[in-house]
Amino acid sequence: MKFIHEKKKIAGLAVPLLALKKNKTAACGVFSDLVPLGRLAQRWGLSLIQLLPFNDTGNFTSPYAALSAFALHPLYISLSETAETMALLGVPLEDKKAGGLVRAEQALNRKFGKSVRVPFEAVLQAKLTALRVAWDASRDFCEPLAEAFAARESWAKPYACFVSLKEKFGRAPWWEWPEWKTVSSTDIETLWFNPEFAEEARFRLWLQVLAREQLQRAAQTVRDMGVDIMGDIPILLAKDSADVWFQRDIFILDKQAGAPPDMYSPRGQNWGFPLYNWDALRAQDFAFWRRRLGYADRFYTAYRIDHVLGFFRIWAISAAESDAYIGAFEPSERVGRDELISLGFSDERIRWLSKPHVPEWKIQSAEKQCLDAVPAVEERAGAAQPAAEQPAAEQHAIKQPVAEQSAADRKSVLAQRLVDLRAACFVRIKEEPLFLFNPEIRGTADIYALFQDLRRDFPEASHSLDEYARRMGDWWIDRALYEVEPDKYVFQWSYHDTTSWKSLGAQEQAVLEGKAAALTAASLDIWEKRGRDLLSMLVSATDMQPFAEDLGAVPSCVPKVLREMGIPGLRVLRWERRWESVGQPYIPLEMYEPLSVACTSVHDSTNIRQWWEEEADRPQLWAMFAKMAEHDALLCSLLESCRRGKGDVEQARQPVVEPQNVAEQPPSAAEAPKILDPAAAAVLIRAMALSSSIATVYPVQDLLACHPEWRESDPRNERINVPGTTLPTNWTYRMAVDLRALAKDKDFSAFISKLVVRNVSDGKR
């Protein structure tokens, strides 16, 4: 669908659909909630709604780990509106069945509607149960809809068969299935008509019919209001997905995508997603991506390209690595062994630089620490018999279950197990007290796996064993060069900090530094060509307006290509700083790149309240806002109300009393509040509205921070996701206030619409 507000300065809100409540008791957001959300956006003076992905993720809460690039999540189907949806499709349900779905939704809301967080799996299972009852009772009417859907959508049958097989095999990943691990188009047809799977497959597609119809109608209604909807297109797909299972040829499975180390993730981020085989995709004219965007075009007028950097280059990690420290950008320039030799580095020297060398004393120290963790005989309460009284104790210990052994036996067994561990992990270099890793060790995942049984059998030494595993992981990454493929090397992420680099002479370091710089320059050219090629394909695929999530270590070619393509990037207040300057000052909002989206926070960060109170450089920001207030009467008034009323939000919401000349009465910059109360939150919202970005998007939590009742008492309860964790609270945020209550609060609507208006006054409002 065509973007409505093309080339206009706009403001919008970002919210997970899951977080919405149409009323006080709603268990979670559904597709049709987009309609009252659109009306609320209008009242708030907003013309854009940004959403998280809707893809089917099964029982997993992360919307970025989808089972399908196309299928919508049945969690968002409205049970009470299913009968109406079926009637619109020309297949009305019986009144009894329709009533049953309404009652099921009411029961669902009674059970889960008051939860602080959305009980994701419980709500999903309750909905699936209710919908399955309706399917069973109306299969003759519903099944033809599923059949017709399968005939229209090329992805539908593989997805339906995949989900059916996952259910049969206990939801295990496809590579652990006893059969059907690899399938062809013929196999899909066989499965589609196999009586064992046929009904489940068609039931799953009937759910897709309902989901698509409900989303498409809601989205069109919102568009008719003049409000754009920005969907989210994750660049990557879960390995355990229908697309990877069925279209293995367009993915690379022996590598996984992630992000290199940074200040927040010292070991990098390993997302576990397979890489795309872009050569194979190009040979198919990128049909997969064109279909994917074409399907999204039915619902959205804009889309967010998640991790746009991945279209230029992706941090590729071996499938044998558990973290992401050792990796290389794909594509990128490499240096060959022959070239290193021509630069004066012998084979032995190359091995020294590219293979971790572990001194024996380090291994012995770690082993001793583990052995010392097993208590002596007299320290073990209830030891059945001293080891000295047991004949052939060592041989007996090896045969006896570990848990039943005496202390002396356990020490002996652990000592032998550590010897075995050393043999599995290391190879001695000649007769030297120096080891290389065993060639069979492919990565940290292999290393950590070798410790699993030891931790289970020796729980009293688990802390020391964990420390040994951590140390071994550190030894593994201690290399200046990383051999990405045979005789092809890249410079390891922090090669300056490695043992081998520090041992080099100044001349050797200078030679390698020159080579590293040349590789980076050549790689930049490769990335620019790749990014321009792939983004051109995306832009040409539909009429939707793309926006780019371009956070992280951004190569210089990325903003250049985004400008060429007319794709706005992201500007997050907390990260827009001159990091190399003294004091790391924030970049003035008026100096943001016009072709950008300014925002106060994102779904992977803290909200503005928690950030302000725990992380922000408050005095510097307050001074920046005071400077901006010299040219905006509303911001000046908000700052002044904070100064006078110590953050009295009611005063801030009163009509603005304009000073005769804004510049004559600048607010004091020394009064930055430590707590972001509603009035102070309004200052941040207004300041962001004055940025030079073409769009400003506010997470709904940050807008609700301007209200004393609609905000959560603890800002941590409004956190959507903490990257790199598996917290039960991740992705289950729900708003404390429902859409009906917000719609009734006309004063708050008027206040927000005043804050977000995208114009700058000069003191003469």
N, C-alpha and C positions, 0 to 999 in steps of 0.2 A: 504494500500500500504506500502511496505517496506521502512523504513527510509534509505535514501541514504548515509548520512554521519555518520553512526554509529561509535561511539568511536573516532571521529575526532574532533579537535578543530575547531570551525566554528564561523562565524559572520553572523548576519542577521539584517533585519529591521522589525519593527512592524508598521502596518498602518491599519486603518479602510478602508475597500473596498469603503465605501461611500465617503471617502475623495479624491479618485483618480479622475483625469480628463485626459482623453486620449488626449484632445486638449483644446484650450483656452475656448471653448464654451460649453463643456460637462456639463450637469446639475448635474450629480453625477457619481460615479463609477459603473461599471457593471462587471459581471463575466468575460467577455472576456478581461477586462483590466488587468487581472492577467498575460496575456502573455507579453505585453510590460513592465509590472512591473518586470517580471522574467528576461527579457533581461537587464533592468536597473540594477537589482541586480547583474547580472553577470559583468556588466561594473564596478560596484562599489566594486567588489571583495567580494560579499556577496553570501552565499549559502543557506540562509533560509529566508522565508517570513512568518511572524507571523500575523495572521488576527484576527479580532473580530468575534463573532458569526454571521452567516448568517440567522438564523432562522426567520421565519415569525413572526413579532411582531404586525401585523396590522398597525394601525396609530401611534403606540407608537415608539419613537425613540430609547429607550434603547434596545440594543441587548440581554440583560439579562432578559427580561420580555416577553418570547416567547409564542405565541399561540400554539406552537407545538414543541416537542423535535426533530422532523424530518423535517417538511416542511421548504423549503427555502423561503426567502422573494422575492416576485415578483418584488420588487423595483429594484433588480439587473439584471433583464432581459433586454437585449439589444433589443430595438424595431427594429432597422435597420438590426439586424442579425437574426431576428425571421424567415424570409423566408428561409434563408440558413439552420437554425436549422431544420425547417420542412422538407426541401429537404433531409437533412441527415437522417431524420427519415423515409424517403420514402413517405412523403405526402406533395408534393410541393404546395405552395399557388399560386393563380393566380397572374400574374404580377401586376394587378391593386391593389390587396390587399397588395402585398409586397411593392409597391410604396407608398401606403397610410401609412404604418408603418414607412417608411423612412421619409416621410414628417412630420409625427407626432413627430418623434424624433427631426427633425430639428426645428420644432416649439417649442418643449419643451426646447431645448437648447437655442434658441433665448430668450425665456421668463425667464429662470432661470439660464442660464450659467454664468452670471456675479455676482451672489449672493455671498456675503462673506461666508455665511453659507448655507448649503443645506436646502432648504425649503421642508422638508421631506414629509409632508402630501400632499402638492400641487403637487410635482413631482410624488408621488405614485398614486394619483387620476388621473393625466393626463395619466400615463402609463396604468392604468387599463382601462380607457376609450378607449384608442387606441386599446388595446388588445381585449377588448370586441367587438369593431367594427369588428375586424378581425375574432373573434370567430363567431359572428352572420352571417358573410358572408360565413364562411367556416365550419359551424358546422358539416356537414355530414362527413367532413374529419378529423376534430379535435376530435370529440366525441369518436371515437374508440380508439384513443390514451389514452384518459382519462380512458376509461373502462379497457383497458389493464393494465394501471398503477394501478388502484384500485385492479385488480386481483392479481398483484404481491406484492404489499406493504400492509401489514396488518394494518398499521396506516392510510392509505389513506382515506378510506371511513369515519371513525369517524372524521378525520380532516375536510374533505370536508363538511360533514353534520354540524359540529360545526360552521364553518365559515358562511355557508348558514343561519343557525339559528341566528347567531349574526347579520347578515345583516337585517334579517326580524324583529328582536326585537330591532332595533335601536342601535346596538353594545353594548347593556347592558350586564353585566356579567351574566353567566349562572344561578347563584342562584337567579337572579331577573326576569328570564323569566317566562311568564305566563304558559308555558307548556314545556315539554321535559327537565326538570331539571335533571332528572335521566333517563338513558337509558341503555338498554341491547343490546347485539349483534343483537337480533331480531328487536329491535327498529331501529337500524342503517340501517338494510336492508329495513325496512318500509320507513324510511326517504329517502334512496337512490333512491327508485322507486316512491316516492311521487311526483306528477307533480308540486307541489308548490315549491319543493326544488331541483328537479332532475337536471334542467339545470344549476343552479348556482353551485351545487356541482361538476358537470362535468367540468364546466368552471374553477373552482378553481384547479382541478386536471390537466387540460390541462396546466395551468400556471406552475404547479409543473413539468410536463414533460419538458417544455421549460427550466425552471430554472436548473433542474438536468442535462439536456443535455449540456447546455452552460457552467455550472460550471465544469462538468466532463471532457469535452474536453479541457477547458482552463487549468485545473489542470494537466491533463496528458501531455499537451504541456510543461508546466513549469517543470514537473518532468523529461521529456526527455532532458531538458536543463541541468539537474544535480542540480536543485534547489529544496530543500525541502519546503513543505508548512505545516505550523503548524496551524491547526484549533483550535477553542476554544469550549470546551464542558462545558457549565454552569452546575454545579451540580444540581441546583434547577430549578423549573419551576413555572411560574405564576399560581396562583390559577385559574384565568380565562383562562384556556388553554384546548385544546381538550383532552390532556392526563389525566388531573385531572377530567374533566367532564366525560370521558368515563371509566377510570380505577380507580374509587374512592377507590378500595380496596388496592391499593399500596401506598396510601397517608394518612396522618393524618391531618385532616382539623381543629381540634379544637386547634391546635398550629401553630405557624408561626416561620420561621427561621430568624435569624439576627446575630448581633455581640454584645458582651458585651461592657460596657463602656470602653473608652480609652481616651488618651489625646486629640484626635481630635473629638470624639463624647462622651461627658460626660454622655449622657443618652443612649448610645449605638445606634445601628442601627437596626431598624425593617424593614426587607426587604419585609415582607408580604407574603412570599412564604410558602406553606405548607411543612411539613416534609414528608420524605419517611417512609413508613412502611416496614422497612428492613426485618422483619420476614416474611411478605407476599411476598416480592420480593425473599427472599431466598427459600421459598417454591416453587417458580416458576423457580428456578435455575437462577434468575436474568435475565429472558428473556427480560424484557424491556430494561435493560442496554446493553445487548448483541446486541439487534437489533439496538439500538441507535448508538453504536460504529461501528457496521457493516455498517450502512448507511454512517457514516462519513468516513469510510475506502475507500469509492469509490472516495473521493476527496483529502484526506490528507495523508501525510506520517508521520505526527506527530500531536499531539494534546496537548493543554494546559488544565490541569484539574483545572478548576476554583474552588477556595476555597477548596483545597484538605483537609484542616483541617476538613471540614464537613464530610469526610469519616471516620474520627476518632471519632469526637464528634461535635455536632452542638448546637449553643445557641438557645434554644427553649423558645418561649415566648407564653403566653396565647393569644388566638385570641381576648380576651377582652382588651389587652394592646395596646396602640397607640405608645408608645416608647418601648425601649428594656432594661430598667434598671432592672426590675424585670424579671428574667428568670433563667434557669438552663441548664447545659449541658446535652444533651441526646446522649448516655447513661451516667450515672454517679451514683456513690454510694450515697445513702441517709441514714439519721439517723432517726430511728423510734421513735415514742412517748414513747414506752416502754423503749427503751434504754436511752432516756433523763431522764425519771423518775428514772431509775437505777443509773444514774449519779448524782442524787440529785435534779433534777428540778421538781417541782410540776406542776400540770396542770395549775395553775394560773401563775406560773413563765414561763411556755412554752407559754401561751397566751401573756404575757408581751413581750416576745422575738419575737413572730411571728405575732402579730397583732398590727398595728399602734395605739397608744393611743394619741388622740388629745386633748389638754387642751381647755377648753371652751373659755378662753380669746383670743386664736388664732382665733377661729371662729368668735367671736364678733368683733375683730379688723378688720378682712377681710370684714365682713358685713358692718361695719361702713364706711370703705373706699369706698365701693360701693354706699352707701346711700349719702355720702358727695359729690359724683360726680354728683348727680342730683341737678341742681341749684335751689336756693330759688325762690319764686314767683316773687319778684321784679327784679330778674336777668334774667328772661325769657322774651325775647322780644315778644310782640304780644300775651301774655297770654290772653285768651278770658275773663276770669273772675276770681278774687281771690277765692281761695278754701273756705274761710270763708263765702262767699256769696252764696255758693251752698249748698242746703239742702242735708243731708245724703251723704256727699261728699265721704266717704269711700265706701259705698255700691254702689253709682253711678259709682265710678271709676272702680270698679271691672267689672261692666257690659259694660261700655263704652270702645271703642277701645283705646288701650294704647296711640297711637299717637295723639288722640284728647283730652287727659286729661290735666288738669292744672298741674302746678308744684307740688302743695301740693298733688293732687291726685296721680301723678306719684310716688312721694316719698312713699306714703301709699301703692300703689300697689307693688312697688319694695320691700318694707319692708316685705309684705306678701309673695311675691315670694321667698325672701331669707329665710323666715321661712320654706316654703315648700321645698326649696332646702336643708336646714339643715335636715329636716325630711327624705328626700330621701337619703341623703348621710351618716347620722350618727345615732348612737344609744347611748344614755347616759348609762354610767355604774352606775347602782343603782341611788343614789342621788348625786353622785359625780360630780364636775365640769370637767368631763373627758368623752370623747366619743370614741367609736370604729366606724369603718366604717360599714354601713349597710351591712348585708350578701348578699343583692342583687347587691351590687357594686362588679363587678368581675375584674375590671381593670381600667386603666386610660382612655381608650376609653369610658367607661360608664360615668366616671366623666366628661370628656370634652363634651360629648353629652348633658349633663344636662344644660350646659351653653349656648347652641346654641340659644335657643329661647330668653333667657335673653339678649344676645348681640343684637339680632335683635330688640327686643322691647325697649331697653334702650341704643341706640347708644352713648348717652352722657356719659354713664358709662362703655363703652366697655373696656377702658384701665384698669379700676379698676376690672372689671369682669374677664378680662384676667389674671390679677395679682392674683385674688382669685383662679382661676382655676389652675394657676401655683403652687401656694402655696399648694393647695389641692393635686396636683400631687406629690409634695415633701413630704407631710405628708403620702401619700399612700406608698411610698417606704421606709419610716423610720421604718425598721424592721431588726433585726439581722438574723432571720431565715425566710426562705420562704417555705411555705407549698406547695410543688409541687403537691402532691396528698394527700388524707386523711391520716393524721397521719404519713406522710413521709416528711422530711425536708432537705433542703440544706442551707448552709450559704450564705446569701445574698452577692452580689458582693463586697460591701464596708461595711461589717458589723461592722468594727471597728469604723466607723463614726456615727453609729446610736445612738439614744437616749437611747434605752434599753441596748445596750452593755456598754455604758459609765456608766450606773447606777449599773453595776455588781461589786461585790467585786473581788479582785485580784485572790482569789482561784477559784471562779466561772469562771472567764475569762480563767484561766490556764486550767481548765478541758475542756472547750469548744474549746480552741486553740488546745489541743491535739486531740480532736475528729475531728476538721477541717483538721488537717494534715493527720490523718488516712484516712479520706474520699478522700482526694486528692491522696494519695498513691494508694488506692484501685481503684480509677477512672483511674489513669494512666495505670494500668494493663488492665482495661476494654477497654480503648481507643486503646492501642497497639494491642490488639487482634482484635478489630473491624477494625482498619485501615489495618492491614495485610490481613485480610480476604477479605475486599472489594477491596483493590488495587490489590491483586492477581487475583481477578476476572477480573478487568479492563485490566491488563497486558496480561492475557491469551486470551482475547477476539479477538484481532486483531494483525497484524504485525506493526501497527503504534507505534512510539516512544512516550511515555507519558512524559510530563513535568508538574511540579506542581507549582501552585500559592500558596505559603505557607507563605503569609504575615500575620501579626497580632501576637497575643500572642500564640506562638508555644510551645505546650507541648514537653518535651524531647523525647517522643516516636516517634514523627513525623519524624525528620531527620534520626533517627535510621532505621525506616521502609522504608523510601525513599531510603536510601543507599542499603538496602537489595534488593529492587525491581529494582534498577538501574534507578530511576526516579530523574532527576535533579530538584532541587528547585530554588527559585528566590533570587537573591542578588541585591537589589536596592541601589545604591551608598549612597543616603541620609540617609538610615535607617540602613546601616551596620556600627554600632558604638558600642563601648564598653560602654553601657549605665550606667553601675554601677561604672565605673572608673571616677576619677577626670578629669574634662574637657570633658568627653564623647568623647574620640578620635575616629576618623574614623578607621575602620579596614583596614590595608593595602591591596590593591587590590591583591597583590601577595599571600595573606593568605586566599583568598576566598576558600571555599570548592570546590575542582575540579569538583565534580558532581553537578554543579549548572549553572544557566544562569545569567550572570551579565548584568545589564542594567542601563542606565542613568536616566530613569523615566518610569512611567507606565501610562496607560490611565486614571487612577483615580487621578493622581497627577499633579502638575504643571510640565511644561517641564523644561529642564535644565536652560534655560535662566531666566525664572521667579524665579525658585528656587535659582539660584546663586545670583540673584540681591536682593531677598527679604528674604531668609531664611538661606542660606548656611553659614557655618563657613569658609569663604574664605581663610584667612591666613593659617589655619590648612590644608586645602585641597591643597593649592598652595605649601606648604612646603612638603606635601606628594608627589606631582607630581615632585617636584625638586629632591627628594630622588630617585624616580623611574628613573628619567632622567639620573642618574649616570650609568645606565645600558642599556639605549636606546638612540641612537644617534638622531633619529627622534624627540622624545619627547624633548630632550635637545635643538635641533634646534628650535622647535616650541616655547618653553619657552623663548629662547634667542630672537627670533623675536618679541615676545610680549614685552620684555624688551626694545629692541632697537627702535622698530617702534610703540610703544604704541598701538599694536594691528592691525598692517597693514596686512590684510589678503592676499594681493597680494604678500607681501614678504614671508608670511608663505607658499604660494603655489609654490614658486620657488623651484628648486631642492635643496635638503638638502646639505649644506656645512658642512662636518663632521669635528669636531675637532679631532686632533690626538689622544687624550685620553679623552673620555667623562668625566671620573671621575675628571680630572684636572680642568674642567671649569663648575662646577655646576651653574645653573642659580640662581639668588637671589630669595629667598622665600618670601621676604618682599614686593614684588611688585604685590600681588594678585589684579587683576583688579576688580573694583566695578561693571563695566558693562561687560557682557559677549559678547564681539564683536566677529566677525567671527574667528579671530585668536585665541582668548581665548577659544572659543567653540571647536576648533580643538584640543587644549590641552586636554580637557576632553575626547573627542572621542578617541584620541590616548592612553590616560592613561587607559581607560576602556579596550582597546584592549590588554593591557598587564596584565590583571587579570589572575588568575590561573583557572578561570571557564572554563568548556569545551565549553561553548557557550557564546557569547556576542551579545545581541540584542539591537539595537538602534531604538527608535521611529523615524519615518521619520522626524518629526519636529526638533529633536535634530541633525540629520545629516544636514538638511537644514540650521540650525543655523550657519554652517560653510561658508555660502555663503551670501554676502552682499545684493543680489537682491532676492534670492529665499526664504529667511526668511520673516516672517511677521514683519512689523515695530513695532507692539505691541505684545509681546509674549503672552499676555492674549488671543489674537485671535486664538492661537494654542492650547488652552486648550480643551480637548475632553470631560471631564466630571468632575463635582464637586459633589462628593458623598454626599448623604443626602439632595440634593436640586432638584428642578424641574425647573431649569433655561431653558429658551427656546433655549439656546446655547448648552445645553448638547447633546452629541452624534451627532452633526450636523457639526463638523469640516470638512473643505475641504482645500486641499493644495492650496497655493497661486500660485504655478507653475504647469504646466501640464506636463504629461509624455513625450510628444514630445520635449518640450523645454529642459527638463532634459537630454533626450537622445542625443540631439545635443551638449550639453555642455561637450565636451571631456576633457577639462582641469579640470573641477570639478570632473568628473568621475575618472580621474587619481589621483586627490588629495585624494578623499575619499578612493579609493582602497589602497592608500599608508597608510592612517591613520588606517584602520581597519585590516590590515594584522596581523594574529595571530602568531607573532613570537617576540622574545625578542633578541635584539642585545647586544653584550658585548663591544660596542665601535668600533667594526671592521665590519661595515656593508658590 
